[in-house]
Amino acid sequence: MKNKEYWLKWIKKAGVRAIKTVAQTAIATIGTSMVMSEVNWAVVGSASLLAGILSLLTSLKGLPEVESAATGTSGITAEKESEE
């Protein structure tokens, strides 16, 4: 079982990733409209929310930046080790 410090770092890192994903999805969805008055805000909101949820679920597999802090290795090294 991982310690409390690990989970606090995980929540912070996963949350930042999810927020960035939500913002990117919103920007992409808004960008598909020709003018701001044609933006379907329900679609923007639902697509962005779904992207955020999927980001958090994907982070459950592990986050290289959290794993590297726990093991004392770089994120790339930790990611390669987890693949082996």
Rosetta silent file (secondary structure, phi, psi, omega in degrees, C-alpha in Angstrom):
SEQUENCE: MKNKEYWLKWIKKAGVRAIKTVAQTAIATIGTSMVMSEVNWAVVGSASLLAGILSLLTSLKGLPEVESAATGTSGITAEKESEE
SCORE:     score description
SCORE:     0.000 S_00000001
   1 L     0.000  135.729 -178.450    0.000    0.000    0.000 S_00000001
   2 L   -82.794  153.016 -174.906    1.334    3.394   -0.910 S_00000001
   3 L   -79.714  173.419 -176.604    1.670    6.073    1.730 S_00000001
   4 H   -63.261  -38.259 -179.602   -0.357    9.221    2.242 S_00000001
   5 H   -61.410  -41.518  178.202    2.325   11.451    0.707 S_00000001
   6 H   -58.781  -48.164 -176.436    2.215    9.436   -2.521 S_00000001
   7 H   -67.822  -34.099  176.132   -1.567    9.807   -2.821 S_00000001
   8 H   -64.892  -42.201  176.244   -1.462   13.543   -2.127 S_00000001
   9 H   -64.154  -41.313 -179.195    1.097   13.955   -4.922 S_00000001
  10 H   -61.618  -46.206 -179.606   -0.990   11.716   -7.175 S_00000001
  11 H   -59.778  -43.500 -179.556   -4.152   13.756   -6.591 S_00000001
  12 H   -64.880  -49.685 -177.911   -2.322   16.998   -7.348 S_00000001
  13 H   -66.394  -43.575  179.179   -0.607   15.711  -10.503 S_00000001
  14 H   -65.827  -37.314  178.021   -3.689   13.880  -11.812 S_00000001
  15 H   -64.400  -42.727  177.864   -5.836   16.935  -11.118 S_00000001
  16 H   -62.634  -44.542  177.760   -3.506   19.208  -13.069 S_00000001
  17 H   -60.396  -43.414 -178.402   -3.506   16.766  -15.982 S_00000001
  18 H   -64.910  -42.092  179.269   -7.300   16.536  -15.919 S_00000001
  19 H   -63.163  -42.746  177.942   -7.730   20.334  -15.846 S_00000001
  20 H   -63.250  -40.451  179.334   -5.360   20.729  -18.803 S_00000001
  21 H   -64.796  -42.687  177.891   -7.241   18.033  -20.693 S_00000001
  22 H   -60.621  -45.406 -179.719  -10.588   19.715  -19.988 S_00000001
  23 H   -63.412  -44.077  179.562   -9.244   23.064  -21.206 S_00000001
  24 H   -63.392  -40.451  179.320   -7.767   21.563  -24.375 S_00000001
  25 H   -66.373  -41.727  178.730  -10.995   19.742  -25.167 S_00000001
  26 H   -62.328  -44.813 -179.750  -13.066   22.892  -24.619 S_00000001
  27 H   -61.987  -44.393  179.715  -10.775   24.924  -26.884 S_00000001
  28 H   -64.853  -40.662 -178.556  -10.913   22.270  -29.616 S_00000001
  29 H   -69.551  -40.979  177.386  -14.691   21.935  -29.367 S_00000001
  30 H   -65.325  -36.548 -178.276  -15.255   25.697  -29.423 S_00000001
  31 H   -65.749  -14.998  179.327  -12.873   25.967  -32.362 S_00000001
  32 L   -78.611  -11.363  179.102  -15.137   23.823  -34.529 S_00000001
  33 L   -91.360  147.457  179.721  -17.748   26.611  -34.671 S_00000001
  34 L   -74.079  -41.623  179.473  -17.508   29.402  -37.207 S_00000001
  35 L  -133.970  155.235 -176.556  -18.754   32.125  -34.838 S_00000001
  36 H   -58.831  -29.328 -178.673  -19.191   32.290  -31.063 S_00000001
  37 H   -71.395  -16.920  179.808  -22.979   32.476  -31.370 S_00000001
  38 H   -93.810    1.025 -177.774  -22.992   29.017  -32.994 S_00000001
  39 L   -68.762  127.934  176.290  -21.120   27.292  -30.154 S_00000001
  40 L   -89.595   96.431 -172.860  -23.153   24.442  -28.683 S_00000001
  41 H   -66.248  -27.760  176.787  -22.232   24.935  -25.012 S_00000001
  42 H   -65.815  -40.675  178.337  -23.893   21.684  -23.931 S_00000001
  43 H   -67.807  -43.032  178.498  -21.602   19.751  -26.265 S_00000001
  44 H   -58.698  -48.156 -178.830  -18.559   21.727  -25.098 S_00000001
  45 H   -64.227  -45.539 -177.396  -19.399   21.055  -21.461 S_00000001
  46 H   -70.370  -39.961  178.550  -20.186   17.363  -21.852 S_00000001
  47 H   -65.592  -40.993 -179.710  -17.166   16.624  -24.054 S_00000001
  48 H   -67.146  -42.393  178.454  -14.854   18.500  -21.686 S_00000001
  49 H   -63.242  -44.505  178.319  -16.258   16.767  -18.609 S_00000001
  50 H   -61.829  -41.110  178.560  -15.909   13.361  -20.241 S_00000001
  51 H   -62.817  -39.924  177.633  -12.310   14.152  -21.225 S_00000001
  52 H   -64.377  -42.313  178.095  -11.520   15.113  -17.623 S_00000001
  53 H   -63.903  -44.664  178.885  -13.017   11.894  -16.271 S_00000001
  54 H   -63.848  -35.325  176.759  -11.106    9.813  -18.812 S_00000001
  55 H   -62.774  -44.877  178.182   -7.903   11.627  -17.884 S_00000001
  56 H   -64.148  -40.898  179.061   -8.364   10.733  -14.220 S_00000001
  57 H   -65.455  -39.057  177.376   -9.155    7.124  -15.067 S_00000001
  58 H   -64.935  -35.701  179.782   -6.062    6.917  -17.271 S_00000001
  59 H   -67.201  -17.949  178.117   -3.975    8.345  -14.426 S_00000001
  60 L   -62.089  -28.033  178.186   -4.989    5.389  -12.252 S_00000001
  61 L   -63.358  -32.456 -179.556   -2.475    3.284  -14.187 S_00000001
  62 L   141.190  147.827  177.987    0.258    5.509  -12.822 S_00000001
  63 L  -114.707  122.913 -178.139    1.827    8.881  -13.337 S_00000001
  64 H   -55.589  -38.426 -178.071    5.516    8.978  -14.296 S_00000001
  65 H   -69.093  -29.316  176.986    6.120   12.192  -12.344 S_00000001
  66 H   -80.362  -42.161  178.797    4.702   10.680   -9.140 S_00000001
  67 H   -61.049  -40.838 -178.425    6.423    7.334   -9.644 S_00000001
  68 H   -67.554  -34.028  177.805    9.765    9.043  -10.234 S_00000001
  69 H   -68.169  -35.069 -179.006    9.410   11.059   -7.014 S_00000001
  70 H   -73.495  -34.025 -177.133    8.696    7.871   -5.072 S_00000001
  71 H   -98.431  -13.219 -179.480   11.645    5.959   -6.552 S_00000001
  72 L    80.355   18.708  178.314   14.071    8.856   -6.928 S_00000001
  73 L  -111.221  171.229  177.596   14.477    8.357  -10.695 S_00000001
  74 L   -73.998  160.506 -178.812   13.626   10.575  -13.630 S_00000001
  75 H   -61.027  -38.095 -179.074   10.133   10.350  -15.127 S_00000001
  76 H   -68.561  -42.786  178.868   11.389    8.811  -18.369 S_00000001
  77 H   -62.116  -44.735 -179.406   13.413    6.163  -16.534 S_00000001
  78 H   -63.668  -37.299 -179.729   10.476    5.274  -14.296 S_00000001
  79 H   -67.897  -42.199  179.437    8.180    5.003  -17.320 S_00000001
  80 H   -65.343  -39.535  179.177   10.578    2.666  -19.171 S_00000001
  81 H   -64.857  -36.168 -178.910   10.999    0.500  -16.076 S_00000001
  82 H   -71.911  -24.551  179.547    7.240    0.157  -15.664 S_00000001
  83 H   -77.253  -25.752 -175.945    6.888   -1.020  -19.274 S_00000001
  84 L   -77.276    0.000    0.000    9.410   -3.850  -18.819 S_00000001
